[in-house]
Amino acid sequence: MSNLQNNEKQSTPSARKMTGIIDVHSHIITNLGSQAPMNKLPPWSIEQSLSLMDASGIAASVLSLPDSASHAKGAEACQLARRINEQLADIVSKHPTRFGAMATLPALAATDGVLAEIAYALDTLKLDGIATTTSTNDIYLGDTRYDPWLEEMNLRGVTLFVHPVPAKASRSVDLGIDVSILEFMFDTTRMLTNMIFSGAKSRFSKIHIISSHGGGTIPYLMTRIETLEKVFGPGKGRARLSPEEIREGLASFYYDLTAATSPTQLFGLQQMVPLSHLLMGFDNPFMPGWTFPPAIQDMQRWNGFSDTDVPAIAHQNAESLYPALAERMQRSKAA
C-alpha cells in the first residue's frame, strides 16, 4: 500500500480537529455587477453564510468579488467598484468579527482610477486587502501594464487575493464543460508562471499574494517548469532563472486549499511551499455547503501535518495576512 493510501486511511486524532477556521476564499452575490461566468448565480445571503459558517466551524470568512467590476470600462468601472467596495465595508461593519473583505478593482479603468480605488478602499473603508483576477482580456498578472498597481500594493505590503477567470482564448477548446473544472486551474497556472518568469514576483516581493485552488496545476508541473525553462528559457526578452529561483518564487506565494485537499494535492503542495503559506478556502456560495465537511476531514486526516500544523492552516496563517480581522476577533474573545 502506498504512503498516500496509508495516510488517507488513518483515523483523525481528537487533538487535530480543525477549529476557529478562517476562510480566505468566500464571495458575495450582488446585483451591482456581473461576477461569475455562469448563466445562473447561486442563492446567497448574509444569514445563509453565517449559518453555513457556524455549521462548518468557520469562525470568519474573507469576502471578495475579484471579477465584478471587470465588465465595465472607464468611469463606469470606477463607480461600480466603489459601490461594491462600500457594500463590502458595510457587511464588515455589521459583522466585524465574522467577516473581512478584499477590495474590488476597476480593472479596465485608467491607471489613476485603479490607484484611487486602492487608496479609498484601504485608507477610507479600511478593507483587509485587494482582490483581482489572474488576467484581464487575456493579459496576465506579470505583464508590465500591471506594474503601477503592483508598485502601490508593494509599498503598502498589501495582501492580494488572485482568482482565476477563463481566458477568452480558451473558449474554443473548453470541451463544453464548466470553466471552473479545468480552465480555472490552467488560468491560475499561467498567472503563477508569468509572475515568476517576468520577474514581477521578485520585484514586488512585499505583496502577500494568495493563489486560489491550491495553485491550479502548479504543484504537479513545478519540476517540469524548472527543467524546461533551462532548455527553452522564460520567454523573449526575459532573464533566465535558476531552478532555485523558480522554486523560491513558487514558495513565496500563499495558496488557499479550495477543492485542493486530496492526499495527492496536499503532498505536492508540501513539497513546494512552507506550511505557513497554506490557507483554508471553501468558495461559498459557488461550492455547495456539502463540500465543506469533507474538505475539513481531509485536512484533519492527512498525516503529513503535525498537530501544530492543523491550527496554523485553520486560522493562524490567515491571521498573519489579515491582522485587522484577527484583532477584531481577538477583542471579541477577550470581551
C-alpha atoms as one frame of an Amber mdcrd trajectory, in Angstrom:
protein
   0.000   0.000   0.000   1.349   3.455  -0.898   2.116   6.120   1.705  -0.670
   8.270   0.273  -3.197   5.446   0.753  -1.856   4.826   4.246  -2.254   8.478
   5.184  -5.769   8.592   3.769  -6.888   5.623   5.860  -5.601   6.905   9.199
  -8.150   7.917  11.819  -8.313  11.505  12.997  -6.744  12.210  16.407  -9.067
  14.354  18.510  -6.262  16.882  19.045  -6.225  17.613  15.317  -9.803  18.775
  14.913  -9.938  21.989  12.935 -11.470  24.826  14.936 -11.653  28.576  14.531
 -11.249  28.315  10.765 -10.692  31.481   8.718 -11.991  31.007   5.180  -9.969
  33.244   2.856 -11.973  32.366  -0.269 -15.604  33.440   0.050 -17.799  35.610
  -2.153 -20.993  37.594  -2.023 -23.703  37.793  -4.664 -24.598  41.361  -5.504
 -26.925  42.949  -8.030 -24.381  45.696  -8.631 -22.311  43.875 -11.250 -21.591
  40.591 -13.003 -19.138  38.423 -11.097 -19.020  34.901 -12.492 -19.161  33.203
 -15.905 -22.418  31.447 -15.037 -25.880  31.570 -16.530 -27.439  31.300 -13.102
 -25.864  32.562  -9.895 -26.393  30.515  -6.716 -28.517  31.927  -3.888 -26.638
  33.916  -1.260 -27.344  35.973   1.827 -25.501  37.075   4.946 -27.781  34.851
   7.012 -27.113  31.850   4.780 -23.364  32.442   5.018 -23.350  32.770   8.795
 -25.454  29.633   9.179 -23.127  27.660   6.917 -20.066  29.020   8.714 -21.469
  28.046  12.098 -22.316  24.547  10.889 -18.801  24.068   9.494 -16.756  25.552
  12.339 -15.720  28.587  10.292 -15.052  31.497  12.636 -14.640  34.137   9.909
 -14.751  34.487   6.133 -12.873  36.967   3.955 -15.229  38.187   1.219 -14.203
  39.152  -2.304 -15.618  39.790  -5.781 -12.479  39.867  -7.930 -14.158  39.943
 -11.347 -17.199  42.030 -10.509 -16.012  45.374 -11.891 -14.108  43.949 -14.857
 -17.031  44.055 -17.276 -17.235  47.834 -17.414 -14.765  50.463 -18.576 -13.584
  53.900 -17.560 -15.693  55.946 -15.155 -18.415  53.291 -15.124 -15.925  50.693
 -13.874 -14.706  53.067 -11.154 -18.242  53.800  -9.977 -19.105  50.105  -9.936
 -16.001  49.158  -7.954 -16.739  51.961  -5.484 -20.306  50.756  -4.870 -19.171
  47.154  -4.432 -16.396  48.100  -2.023 -18.772  50.204   0.046 -21.174  47.263
   0.162 -18.362  45.000   1.362 -17.343  47.547   4.006 -20.948  47.747   5.196
 -21.096  43.982   5.686 -17.861  44.049   7.683 -19.098  46.968   9.822 -22.205
  44.984  10.764 -20.341  41.718  11.408 -16.773  42.783  12.245 -15.716  39.532
  13.895 -17.197  37.237  11.257 -16.137  38.887   8.014 -13.184  40.557   6.389
 -13.259  41.907   2.830 -10.964  42.399  -0.130 -11.414  45.426  -2.367 -12.582
  45.083  -5.956 -10.591  46.971  -8.609 -11.899  48.663 -11.784  -9.503  46.674
 -13.971 -10.489  48.349 -17.247 -10.289  51.899 -15.921  -7.315  54.182 -16.372
  -4.407  53.592 -14.020  -5.268  56.695 -11.976  -8.737  55.283 -11.349  -7.351
  51.960 -10.157  -4.861  53.634  -7.830  -7.553  55.941  -6.460  -9.751  52.960
  -5.631  -6.892  51.143  -3.906  -6.322  54.200  -1.705 -10.018  54.696  -0.938
 -10.628  51.027  -0.166  -7.633  50.662   2.131  -7.401  54.113   3.742 -11.051
  55.166   3.985 -13.025  51.919   4.006 -10.259  50.037   5.869 -10.773  46.862
   3.837  -8.401  43.980   4.508  -6.665  43.821   1.144  -7.186  43.726  -2.595
  -8.764  41.114  -4.865  -8.167  40.837  -8.577  -8.142  38.245 -11.329  -5.347
  36.231 -12.898  -5.889  38.064 -16.179  -7.952  40.783 -17.808  -8.687  40.448
 -21.511  -6.131  37.610 -21.580  -3.385  39.888 -20.218  -1.911  38.108 -17.200
  -0.514  39.479 -13.969   3.204  39.827 -14.512   2.704  41.908 -17.638   4.316
  45.337 -17.194   0.922  47.005 -17.695   0.105  45.992 -14.127   3.293  47.466
 -12.672   1.701  50.706 -11.343  -0.878  48.643  -9.426   1.755  46.302  -8.047
   4.106  49.138  -7.121   1.387  50.718  -4.978   0.482  47.411  -3.355   4.147
  46.650  -2.751   4.652  49.977  -0.966   1.715  49.123   1.274   2.619  45.451
   1.836  -0.885  44.511   0.722  -2.477  41.069   0.885  -3.641  40.361  -2.689
  -6.146  37.603  -3.428  -5.977  36.412  -7.048  -8.884  34.465  -8.523  -8.893
  32.785 -11.955 -11.111  33.718 -14.860 -11.498  31.747 -18.094  -9.204  33.031
 -20.798 -11.075  34.243 -23.855  -8.650  32.224 -25.966  -9.736  29.033 -24.166
 -13.381  29.208 -25.202 -12.862  27.258 -28.420 -11.257  24.326 -26.586 -13.218
  24.205 -23.329 -14.788  20.829 -24.263 -18.219  22.183 -23.442 -17.734  21.741
 -19.700 -17.947  24.318 -16.953 -14.890  26.567 -16.898 -14.345  26.007 -13.187
 -13.498  22.331 -13.729 -10.388  22.800 -15.880  -9.955  26.336 -17.192  -9.710
  27.952 -13.761  -6.824  25.605 -12.933  -4.990  26.382 -16.159  -5.539  30.119
 -15.757  -4.018  30.086 -12.274  -1.080  28.086 -13.614  -0.427  30.700 -16.316
  -0.569  33.550 -13.815   1.864  31.952 -11.362   4.316  31.066 -14.121   4.100
  34.528 -15.692   4.627  36.299 -12.375   7.841  34.339 -11.837   9.185  34.281
 -15.413   8.551  38.019 -15.834  10.372  38.803 -12.591   7.299  40.592 -11.176
   7.037  38.324  -8.130  10.582  39.103  -7.026  10.302  42.818  -7.890   7.126
  43.212  -5.835   8.088  40.820  -3.072   6.328  42.723  -0.277   2.881  41.850
  -1.661   1.412  38.783   0.027  -0.215  37.080  -2.959  -2.791  34.344  -2.382
  -3.292  31.962  -5.295  -6.632  30.167  -5.117  -7.498  26.496  -5.646  -4.169
  25.156  -4.427  -2.245  26.837  -7.238  -4.064  25.090 -10.062  -1.744  22.548
 -11.694   1.477  24.168 -10.480   2.323  21.588  -7.766   2.443  18.881 -10.438
   4.312  20.980 -13.001   6.978  22.538 -10.778   9.778  20.159 -11.793   8.787
  20.322 -15.458   8.775  24.123 -15.389  12.176  24.458 -13.754  13.678  21.783
 -16.028  12.334  23.022 -19.355  12.976  26.677 -18.537  16.675  25.716 -18.685
  16.082  24.306 -22.184  13.738  26.880 -23.715  14.120  29.909 -21.456  11.384
  32.017 -19.810  10.302  33.875 -22.956  11.656  36.538 -25.269  13.498  39.381
 -23.569  13.407  37.801 -20.124  16.340  36.867 -17.923  16.948  33.189 -17.391
  16.184  31.796 -13.952  17.851  29.045 -11.978  15.739  26.128 -10.693  16.264
  27.524  -7.207  14.856  30.915  -8.218  11.780  29.266  -9.711  11.216  27.179
  -6.575  11.710  30.196  -4.339   9.227  32.129  -6.452   6.553  29.443  -6.196
   7.192  29.061  -2.464   6.702  32.786  -1.916   3.009  32.674  -2.873   0.249
  31.717  -0.452  -2.194  29.016  -1.561  -5.779  28.574  -0.471  -6.974  24.971
  -0.411 -10.367  25.360  -2.070 -11.106  21.977  -3.716  -7.436  21.092  -3.165
  -7.413  18.820  -0.109  -6.826  15.372  -1.607  -3.742  13.495  -0.346  -2.065
  13.935  -3.726  -2.621  17.703  -3.720  -1.544  18.165  -0.113   1.593  16.101
  -0.642   2.500  18.118  -3.750   1.920  21.448  -2.019   4.023  20.381   0.962
   6.953  19.724  -1.366   6.566  23.207  -2.829   5.691  25.690  -0.072   6.177
  26.137   3.670   3.192  25.152   5.810   2.881  28.808   6.821   1.689  29.584
   3.277  -1.304  27.218   3.230  -4.779  28.647   3.931  -8.310  27.321   4.150
 -10.823  28.278   1.470 -14.306  26.999   0.582 -15.613  29.242  -2.232 -19.059
  29.922  -0.787 -21.572  30.120  -2.491 -20.138  28.672  -5.710 -19.090  25.480
  -3.936 -22.117  23.973  -2.160 -22.119  23.607   1.609 -21.945  19.825   1.482
 -18.371  20.107   0.157 -17.120  21.842   3.308 -17.099  18.937   5.836 -15.204
  16.523   3.532 -12.527  19.178   2.906 -12.102  19.749   6.637 -11.948  15.993
   7.241  -9.261  15.660   4.569  -7.145  18.195   6.435  -7.654  16.502   9.777
  -6.798  13.054   8.406  -3.678  13.983   6.460  -0.753  12.574   8.470   1.687
  14.820   6.661   0.516  17.522   9.081   1.620  17.739  12.687  -0.744  18.687
  15.491   0.604  22.248  15.331   0.244  22.434  11.538  -3.522  21.938  11.667
  -4.400  25.083  13.676  -1.816  27.042  11.683  -3.578  26.212   8.422  -7.015
  26.577  10.016  -6.529  30.153  11.160  -3.055  31.220  12.310  -1.590  31.650
   8.823  -4.582  33.733   7.782  -4.319  35.872  10.913  -0.849  36.973   9.803
  -2.277  38.139   6.447  -5.370  39.793   7.915  -4.174  41.442  11.153  -7.150
  43.829  11.438  -9.633  40.950  11.221  -7.541  38.928  13.674  -7.516  41.860
  16.102 -11.295  42.257  15.886 -11.757  38.562  16.573  -9.317  38.650  19.488
 -11.007  41.674  21.065 -14.340  39.877  20.825 -12.933  36.810  22.574 -11.420
  38.962  25.314 -14.696  40.768  25.848
